[in-house]
Amino acid sequence: MWDKAKSLAAKHLKPAFVNLEVVSTENPQTPEISEAPDQEIPCPEGAVSLTDLAAERDQLRAEVADLQDRLLRRQAEFENFRRRSERDRSEFLQYAGMEMVRDILPVLDDFERALKIESSDASYRKGMALIYQRLVDTLKKMGLEPIEAAVGQDFDPNLHQAVVRFETDDAPDNTIIEEFQRGYNFKGKLLRPAMVKVAVKPAS
């Protein structure tokens, strides 16, 4: 039986080993790989090269930098516009208030003239004085400030208007000797100069 199995193995296995090549394991030889010269490997159709990607990246960076610069400029322009609008609005409100107060000044002048007139009715005079004082207080809250033009005070052309120049030796030169109409400032700005009479030295 053993002999029969041996003969069958030889019959069927021998053809499989006929074409096998014996290779020595002591000095194995690696197959030689031919080295191709350095050359650019062509990209497959539809693929993007590294050069194109770098160019696109640089272009995107430039666009981002330009957008950032434009954004900063727009923000600065908007901030300047906001500040300018607030300043214009404040100046408009102040100018509007100034014009309104300027129109009320003649009424204030009439009250002052009326209070200088003697009246036999004490109640009437007291009522006039109360109305005048309330009007003055209201205008002061809005920013109205009277200009000092007392007798003997030096004449200031920035605050006073010399309606009459009177030659006299009884008062120092260029001093106020009479006030015709009171002047006013509004929030630090000249609203109306005081109309005064100014003393000057007599001509020799």
Secondary structure as UniProt FT lines:
FT   HELIX           2..13
FT   HELIX           14..17
FT   TURN            18..19
FT   TURN            45..46
FT   HELIX           50..116
FT   HELIX           122..142
FT   STRAND          144..146
FT   TURN            151..152
FT   TURN            157..159
FT   STRAND          160..167
FT   TURN            173..174
FT   STRAND          175..181
FT   STRAND          184..186
FT   TURN            187..188
FT   STRAND          189..192
FT   STRAND          194..200
//
